[in-house]
Amino acid sequence: MFFSKQRQIHTLIVKHLNTVGTCHKVFCECVEELFSCEPNVEAEHLAEKVEDLESQADANRHDIIRALLKGGLLPESRREILKLIELVDEIANKAEETIKQMVLQKIIFPDVLKEDIKAINHKTMEQFAVLSRAIDALFIDYKELQNDYEQIKRIELMESEIDDIENRTIKKLYALDIDLARKNQLKGIVSQIADISDLIEDISDMLEIILVLRKA
């Protein structure tokens, strides 16, 4: 019974990760759709899909909480998983919040910024894929994850690379001949897009703490 419940929790966590990952992927598609012009029917459709996926991720999170309340993991492991899924859920929340602001504010990015923003999004998707594999390893390949920090180190490295792209983008932005209010508006949106990478690194930090505590 114990191992059956553990498998159920693992399945629910994978489902949650997949939903959050899809939410972020659709978010990236919506951002690129907004590159072409002001919000259009396709962009609004994708924005609604991001909202739906965020709601679905939240429902997945509640399913995990209910499964944990029924047991299936040791008390300390339940606390770790609860914290982990709350942090993962923040990625979907940030995606929904950011895309909503972009659509409502009718954000139009100058051409010089578009490739860098695309690079931030694509690298963040790659970063999330590595994170998902690491979380999965907590259940199916824990010893290998504990003995090999490469996945966690890779997440941290990619976050640093994304920071560099963000800084480069903001530097380009403030060199443009546009009014300061628009520069500040665009800077806020660029930073929110890059914040998703920071959230992923926070989760990798949490994974590292879990590994240290279990090793002790």
Secondary structure, DSSP 8 states (H G I E B T S, - for coil): -HHHHHHHHHHHHHHHHHHHHHHHHHHHHHHHHHHHSSS-HHHHHHHHHHHHHHHHHHHHHHHHHHHHHT-SS-HHHHHHHHHHHHHHHHHHHHHHHHHHHHHHTT----HHHHHHHHHHHHHHHHHHHHHHHHHHHHHHSHHHHHH--HHHHHHHHHHHHHHHHHHHHHHHHHTSSS-HHHHHHHHHHHHHHHHHHHHHHHHHHHHHHHHHHHH-
